[in-house]
């Protein structure tokens, strides 16, 4: 009797972070090609460190997780052979795999990805870190935590306020952190405006911090839109599945 068969749902416990994680794994080979042969293994260390971070920060606040991820992004900016100076950017990345370009947009995107690689990858991995066993909100409904599905990412489907609260905290924390770092860089330039190395050290550092802030905020906004879209599609598909069963 096919009418008594109940549908089963697989992979739903990681459905919210799966789209961004798929983008992350797609970009890893591209980033490895843009890096030098000696620096490419740093991407494997970054991936392992991000997975460990997602486990070690279970139950922590969103602000703390965003701070840890931002520290990792800055750490691997230097670990992949970069320096906080515009003249030290790897301009040869524009011609990796190409001898010429019919459009200027392609080399610009390749240089931008080579320079801001760590921030792009960490931002795409951010949902996996944020949505790993989130703490319950004060308005959360009673949920049976003995069920493994309720302690995974399906918790965001059960508690609608949890996802919106997490996304708000993500936006607030990201903007506040990047604004604070940019403000410090601008203050350093102002204080050392008569310094001999103002144009060699402090000004390039401020420019790099502005690039970091722009990249991080743009990708965080992309992650927020992607999670909201994923939640909408998930609720629609599960509603269809429930109605059919």
C-alpha positions as CSV (number, residue, x, y, z in Angstrom):
1,X,0.0,0.0,0.0
2,X,1.8,3.1,-1.2
3,X,-0.5,5.4,0.7
4,X,1.0,4.3,4.0
5,X,4.6,5.1,3.0
6,X,5.9,8.2,4.7
7,X,8.4,10.3,2.8
8,X,11.9,10.7,4.4
9,X,14.0,13.8,4.2
10,X,17.8,13.4,3.9
11,X,20.4,16.1,4.3
12,X,18.0,18.6,5.9
13,X,20.2,19.0,9.0
14,X,22.8,21.0,7.0
15,X,20.5,22.5,4.4
16,X,21.0,26.1,5.4
17,X,24.7,26.1,5.1
18,X,24.9,23.7,2.1
19,X,24.6,26.4,-0.7
20,X,27.4,28.6,0.7
21,X,29.5,25.5,1.5
22,X,29.1,24.4,-2.2
23,X,30.4,27.8,-3.3
24,X,33.3,27.4,-0.9
25,X,34.4,24.0,-2.3
26,X,34.0,25.4,-5.9
27,X,36.3,28.3,-5.2
28,X,39.0,26.3,-3.4
29,X,40.5,24.8,-6.7
30,X,40.4,28.3,-8.3
31,X,42.1,29.9,-5.4
32,X,44.7,27.1,-5.3
33,X,45.6,27.9,-9.0
34,X,46.0,31.6,-8.2
35,X,48.3,30.9,-5.3
36,X,52.0,30.0,-5.6
37,X,52.8,26.3,-5.3
38,X,54.3,26.8,-1.8
39,X,51.3,28.8,-0.6
40,X,48.5,26.6,-1.9
41,X,48.6,24.1,1.0
42,X,47.5,27.0,3.3
43,X,44.0,26.5,1.9
44,X,43.8,23.0,3.3
45,X,44.9,24.3,6.7
46,X,42.3,27.1,6.4
47,X,39.5,24.5,5.7
48,X,40.6,22.3,8.6
49,X,40.8,25.3,10.9
50,X,37.3,26.5,9.9
51,X,35.8,23.1,10.6
52,X,37.5,22.9,14.0
53,X,36.2,26.4,14.7
54,X,32.7,25.4,13.9
55,X,32.9,22.6,16.4
56,X,34.8,24.4,19.2
57,X,32.5,27.5,19.1
58,X,29.3,25.5,19.5
59,X,26.8,27.4,21.7
60,X,28.9,30.6,21.5
61,X,27.4,34.0,20.7
62,X,27.2,35.2,17.1
63,X,29.5,38.1,17.8
64,X,32.2,35.8,19.1
65,X,31.9,33.6,16.1
66,X,32.1,36.5,13.7
67,X,35.2,37.8,15.6
68,X,37.0,34.5,15.4
69,X,36.2,34.1,11.6
70,X,37.5,37.7,11.0
71,X,40.7,36.9,12.8
72,X,41.1,33.8,10.7
73,X,40.6,35.8,7.5
74,X,43.3,38.3,8.5
75,X,45.6,35.5,9.5
76,X,45.3,33.7,6.2
77,X,45.7,36.9,4.3
78,X,49.3,36.9,5.5
79,X,49.6,33.1,5.4
80,X,49.0,33.1,1.7
81,X,51.9,35.4,1.0
82,X,50.2,38.9,1.1
83,X,51.3,42.1,2.7
84,X,49.3,45.2,3.7
85,X,50.7,47.2,0.9
86,X,49.2,48.0,-2.5
87,X,52.6,47.7,-4.3
88,X,53.0,44.1,-2.9
89,X,49.8,42.8,-4.5
90,X,50.3,39.9,-6.9
91,X,49.5,41.5,-10.2
92,X,50.6,38.4,-12.1
93,X,47.5,36.6,-10.9
94,X,45.6,38.3,-13.8
95,X,47.4,36.0,-16.3
96,X,47.2,32.7,-14.5
97,X,45.9,30.3,-17.2
98,X,45.6,33.1,-19.8
99,X,48.0,34.9,-22.1
100,X,45.6,37.8,-22.8
101,X,42.1,39.0,-21.9
102,X,39.5,40.4,-24.3
103,X,37.8,42.2,-21.4
104,X,39.3,44.1,-18.4
105,X,36.8,42.7,-16.0
106,X,38.4,39.2,-15.9
107,X,41.9,40.2,-14.8
108,X,40.4,42.6,-12.2
109,X,38.3,39.9,-10.7
110,X,41.3,37.5,-10.7
111,X,43.5,40.0,-8.9
112,X,40.7,40.8,-6.4
113,X,40.1,37.2,-5.7
114,X,43.9,36.6,-5.3
115,X,44.1,39.5,-2.8
116,X,40.9,39.1,-0.9
117,X,40.9,35.3,-1.1
118,X,40.9,34.6,2.7
119,X,38.0,37.0,3.4
120,X,35.9,35.6,0.5
121,X,36.4,32.0,1.6
122,X,35.9,32.7,5.3
123,X,32.7,34.6,4.5
124,X,31.4,31.7,2.5
125,X,32.2,29.3,5.3
126,X,30.6,31.6,7.9
127,X,27.1,30.0,7.8
128,X,28.6,26.6,8.7
129,X,30.2,28.2,11.8
130,X,27.2,30.3,12.8
131,X,24.5,27.6,12.4
132,X,26.4,24.8,14.2
133,X,24.2,24.1,17.3
134,X,22.9,27.7,17.8
135,X,21.9,28.8,21.4
136,X,18.1,29.1,21.9
137,X,16.6,32.5,21.9
138,X,14.4,33.9,24.7
139,X,11.4,33.6,22.4
140,X,12.1,30.1,21.3
141,X,9.4,27.6,21.5
142,X,9.8,24.4,23.4
143,X,11.8,21.9,21.3
144,X,12.8,18.4,22.1
145,X,16.6,18.7,22.3
146,X,16.9,14.9,22.6
147,X,16.1,14.7,18.9
148,X,19.4,15.2,16.9
149,X,17.5,17.0,14.1
150,X,16.4,19.7,16.5
151,X,20.0,20.5,17.6
152,X,21.2,20.8,14.0
153,X,20.2,23.3,11.4
154,X,16.6,22.1,11.3
155,X,16.3,24.1,14.5
156,X,16.1,27.2,12.4
157,X,13.1,25.7,10.5
158,X,11.4,24.9,13.8
159,X,12.1,28.2,15.5
160,X,11.5,31.0,12.9
161,X,12.8,33.7,15.3
162,X,16.1,32.0,15.7
163,X,17.2,32.6,12.1
164,X,16.1,36.2,11.9
165,X,17.9,36.9,15.2
166,X,21.1,35.2,14.1
167,X,21.1,37.2,10.8
168,X,20.5,40.5,12.6
169,X,23.4,39.7,15.0
170,X,25.6,38.8,12.0
171,X,24.9,42.1,10.3
172,X,25.4,44.2,13.4
173,X,28.6,42.4,14.5
174,X,30.1,42.5,11.0
175,X,29.4,46.2,10.4
176,X,30.6,47.2,13.9
177,X,33.8,45.1,13.6
178,X,34.8,46.4,10.2
179,X,33.9,50.0,11.1
180,X,36.0,49.8,14.3
181,X,39.1,48.5,12.4
182,X,38.7,51.1,9.6
183,X,38.4,53.8,12.3
184,X,41.6,52.7,13.9
185,X,43.4,52.7,10.6
186,X,42.2,56.2,9.8
187,X,43.2,57.4,13.3
188,X,46.7,56.0,12.8
189,X,47.0,57.8,9.5
190,X,45.8,61.1,11.2
191,X,48.2,60.7,14.2
192,X,51.2,59.9,11.9
193,X,50.3,62.3,9.1
194,X,53.7,64.0,9.4
195,X,55.6,60.7,9.8
196,X,58.3,59.9,7.2
197,X,56.6,56.6,6.3
198,X,53.0,57.8,6.1
199,X,52.8,56.9,2.4
200,X,54.7,53.7,2.6
201,X,53.2,52.1,5.7
202,X,50.1,53.8,7.2
203,X,48.2,54.9,4.1
204,X,48.6,51.5,2.3
205,X,47.4,49.8,5.6
206,X,44.3,52.0,5.6
207,X,43.6,51.2,2.0
208,X,43.9,47.5,2.6
209,X,41.6,47.8,5.7
210,X,39.0,49.5,3.5
211,X,39.2,46.7,1.0
212,X,38.9,44.1,3.8
213,X,35.8,45.9,5.2
214,X,34.1,46.3,1.8
215,X,34.7,42.6,0.8
216,X,33.6,41.3,4.2
217,X,30.5,43.3,4.4
218,X,29.5,42.6,0.8
219,X,29.9,38.9,1.3
220,X,28.1,38.9,4.6
221,X,25.2,40.7,2.9
222,X,25.3,38.0,0.2
223,X,25.2,35.3,2.9
224,X,22.2,36.9,4.6
225,X,20.3,37.0,1.3
226,X,21.3,33.5,0.5
227,X,20.1,32.2,3.9
228,X,16.8,34.0,3.7
229,X,16.3,32.6,0.2
230,X,17.2,29.1,1.4
231,X,14.8,29.4,4.3
232,X,12.0,30.4,2.0
233,X,12.5,27.6,-0.4
234,X,12.9,25.0,2.4
235,X,9.6,26.1,4.0
236,X,7.8,25.9,0.7
237,X,9.2,22.4,-0.2
238,X,8.5,21.0,3.2
239,X,5.0,22.4,3.1
240,X,4.5,20.6,-0.2
241,X,6.0,17.4,1.3
242,X,3.7,17.6,4.3
243,X,0.6,18.2,2.3
244,X,1.4,15.3,0.0
245,X,2.0,12.9,2.9
